[in-house]
Amino acid sequence: MLKSIYLVGVVSLLFSQLAFAGDIGAAFEALKNTGVNYEPDGAVCEELERVRLSATYPEDQFIITGDVEYSTGGLTVGELDTIVIERATGKVVLLGEVKCWKNLDGALLKAKSQMNRFFWNLEKNPAALQFTSYDGLKYSADQFATNIPFYTVGPQGAVAKGFTYEFDLTLKETQKLRMMILKCQQNGECTRPQY
């Protein structure tokens, strides 16, 4: 019950923030010099979410990151799209799954399945959890509580399908934004990713 109350508070806070008000140009300006590799389809939406979260979670108090893979000692079991870490404690305070898919019903099922798998592994075998990140941060199972609030986010229309939050951009707009940034990076006009 406490988790639900906390999640409702977090969701209310998230809903109060409109990142780009449907403006692809504003989204482009926010992302063009991040140096992120936007080749993977979901990278633009994940980065849009990190930018949006930064309005709620100030950089001096929180680390907003993601794309963290986890395993139980062998092959990758899953990936965490967005993670918010409190700097003072090093504890994870929020997890999110970002899905910019055409099939929103399937996307929501996938997002919930991914979160359930992570929490199952965290609860059943935390000592075996190993994390691989691309942000240079080190992670351990004790940073994650089994009652961390999590949410789902997708393109415009996602909330009607059961997502917690939706971007103020359509799926087509996020795809267009991705192509704009990739072209800009290719032309050397935007910061290229450091592979």
C-alpha positions as CSV (number, residue, x, y, z in Angstrom):
1,M,0.0,0.0,0.0
2,L,2.8,2.4,0.9
3,K,4.5,1.7,-2.5
4,S,1.2,2.5,-4.2
5,I,0.8,5.8,-2.3
6,Y,4.4,6.8,-3.1
7,L,4.0,5.8,-6.8
8,V,0.8,8.0,-7.0
9,G,2.8,10.9,-5.7
10,V,5.6,10.3,-8.1
11,V,3.2,9.9,-11.0
12,S,1.4,13.1,-10.1
13,L,4.8,14.9,-10.1
14,L,5.7,13.4,-13.5
15,F,2.4,14.3,-15.0
16,S,2.9,17.9,-14.0
17,Q,5.9,18.2,-16.3
18,L,5.4,18.7,-20.0
19,A,8.9,18.5,-21.5
20,F,8.4,19.8,-25.1
21,A,4.7,20.5,-25.5
22,G,4.7,18.6,-28.8
23,D,7.5,20.7,-30.3
24,I,10.0,18.5,-32.2
25,G,12.3,21.5,-32.6
26,A,12.6,21.9,-28.8
27,A,13.2,18.2,-28.4
28,F,15.9,18.3,-31.1
29,E,17.6,21.2,-29.3
30,A,17.6,19.3,-26.0
31,L,19.1,16.1,-27.5
32,K,21.3,17.2,-30.4
33,N,24.5,17.5,-28.4
34,T,24.0,14.7,-25.9
35,G,26.5,12.5,-27.8
36,V,24.1,9.5,-27.4
37,N,24.1,6.8,-30.0
38,Y,20.6,7.1,-31.5
39,E,21.0,4.1,-33.9
40,P,18.9,1.8,-31.6
41,D,15.2,2.6,-32.2
42,G,14.4,3.2,-28.5
43,A,17.4,5.5,-27.7
44,V,15.6,8.7,-28.6
45,C,12.6,8.0,-26.3
46,E,14.9,6.9,-23.5
47,E,16.9,10.1,-23.8
48,L,13.7,12.2,-24.0
49,E,12.6,10.6,-20.7
50,R,15.9,11.4,-19.0
51,V,15.6,15.0,-20.1
52,R,12.1,15.1,-18.8
53,L,13.1,13.6,-15.5
54,S,15.9,16.2,-15.0
55,A,13.2,18.8,-14.5
56,T,11.9,16.9,-11.4
57,Y,15.2,15.4,-10.1
58,P,17.9,18.1,-9.9
59,E,21.4,17.1,-11.0
60,D,23.0,18.2,-7.7
61,Q,20.8,15.7,-5.8
62,F,20.1,12.9,-8.3
63,I,21.8,10.9,-11.0
64,I,19.5,10.1,-13.9
65,T,20.8,7.2,-16.0
66,G,19.8,4.0,-17.7
67,D,20.6,1.4,-20.3
68,V,21.9,-0.8,-17.5
69,E,22.0,-4.5,-18.3
70,Y,21.8,-7.1,-15.5
71,S,22.6,-10.8,-15.3
72,T,22.8,-13.5,-12.8
73,G,26.4,-14.5,-13.7
74,G,25.8,-15.6,-17.3
75,L,23.9,-14.1,-20.2
76,T,22.1,-10.8,-19.9
77,V,18.7,-11.3,-18.2
78,G,17.3,-7.8,-18.8
79,E,17.9,-4.1,-19.0
80,L,16.7,-1.1,-17.0
81,D,15.8,1.8,-19.2
82,T,15.7,4.7,-16.7
83,I,17.2,4.8,-13.2
84,V,17.1,7.7,-10.7
85,I,19.7,7.5,-8.0
86,E,19.8,9.7,-4.9
87,R,23.4,11.1,-4.7
88,A,23.5,11.3,-0.9
89,T,22.7,7.7,-0.3
90,G,23.5,6.0,-3.6
91,K,20.1,4.3,-3.5
92,V,17.8,3.9,-6.5
93,V,14.6,5.9,-5.9
94,L,12.8,5.3,-9.2
95,L,12.8,2.9,-12.2
96,G,11.2,3.4,-15.5
97,E,10.5,1.4,-18.7
98,V,10.3,3.4,-21.9
99,K,8.5,1.8,-24.9
100,C,8.0,3.8,-28.1
101,W,6.2,1.0,-30.0
102,K,3.4,1.0,-32.5
103,N,1.7,-1.8,-30.6
104,L,1.1,-0.1,-27.2
105,D,-0.7,-3.1,-25.7
106,G,2.3,-5.3,-26.5
107,A,4.7,-2.6,-25.3
108,L,3.0,-2.3,-21.9
109,L,3.0,-6.1,-21.5
110,K,6.7,-6.1,-22.3
111,A,7.5,-3.3,-19.9
112,K,5.6,-4.9,-17.0
113,S,7.3,-8.2,-17.8
114,Q,10.7,-6.6,-17.7
115,M,10.1,-5.0,-14.3
116,N,8.6,-8.1,-12.9
117,R,11.6,-10.1,-14.0
118,F,14.0,-7.6,-12.4
119,F,12.2,-7.6,-9.1
120,W,11.9,-11.4,-9.1
121,N,15.7,-11.7,-9.6
122,L,16.4,-9.0,-7.0
123,E,14.2,-10.8,-4.4
124,K,15.2,-14.4,-5.2
125,N,18.9,-14.0,-5.8
126,P,20.4,-10.6,-5.1
127,A,23.9,-11.9,-4.5
128,A,24.1,-13.2,-8.0
129,L,23.0,-10.0,-9.7
130,Q,25.7,-8.4,-11.9
131,F,25.3,-5.1,-13.6
132,T,26.8,-3.7,-16.8
133,S,26.5,0.0,-17.5
134,Y,27.7,2.3,-20.3
135,D,27.7,5.3,-18.0
136,G,30.8,4.3,-16.0
137,L,28.8,3.9,-12.8
138,K,29.1,0.7,-10.7
139,Y,25.9,-0.9,-9.5
140,S,25.1,-3.5,-6.8
141,A,21.9,-5.2,-5.8
142,D,21.9,-3.4,-2.4
143,Q,21.2,-0.1,-4.2
144,F,17.8,-1.5,-5.2
145,A,15.0,-2.1,-2.8
146,T,12.3,-4.5,-3.7
147,N,9.7,-1.8,-3.3
148,I,11.2,0.9,-5.6
149,P,8.4,2.6,-7.5
150,F,8.5,2.1,-11.2
151,Y,6.5,3.5,-14.1
152,T,6.0,3.1,-17.8
153,V,6.2,5.7,-20.5
154,G,5.4,5.7,-24.2
155,P,4.4,8.0,-27.0
156,Q,1.3,10.1,-27.2
157,G,-1.7,7.8,-26.6
158,A,0.1,5.5,-24.2
159,V,-1.8,6.5,-21.1
160,A,-5.1,5.4,-22.7
161,K,-3.5,2.0,-23.1
162,G,-2.5,1.8,-19.4
163,F,0.9,3.4,-19.3
164,T,1.8,5.6,-16.4
165,Y,2.9,8.5,-18.5
166,E,3.1,9.5,-22.1
167,F,5.4,11.9,-24.1
168,D,3.8,14.9,-25.7
169,L,5.2,13.6,-29.0
170,T,3.6,11.0,-31.2
171,L,5.4,7.9,-32.3
172,K,5.9,9.4,-35.7
173,E,7.3,12.5,-34.2
174,T,9.8,10.6,-32.1
175,Q,10.9,8.6,-35.2
176,K,11.3,11.9,-37.1
177,L,13.3,13.4,-34.2
178,R,15.6,10.3,-34.3
179,M,16.2,10.7,-38.0
180,M,16.9,14.5,-37.6
181,I,19.5,13.8,-34.9
182,L,21.2,10.9,-36.8
183,K,21.5,13.1,-39.9
184,C,22.8,16.0,-37.8
185,Q,25.4,13.6,-36.2
186,Q,26.4,12.2,-39.6
187,N,26.9,15.7,-40.9
188,G,29.1,16.6,-37.9
189,E,26.7,19.4,-36.9
190,C,25.7,17.6,-33.6
191,T,27.9,15.8,-31.1
192,R,28.6,12.3,-32.3
193,P,28.6,9.4,-29.9
194,Q,31.8,8.1,-28.4
195,Y,31.7,4.4,-29.1
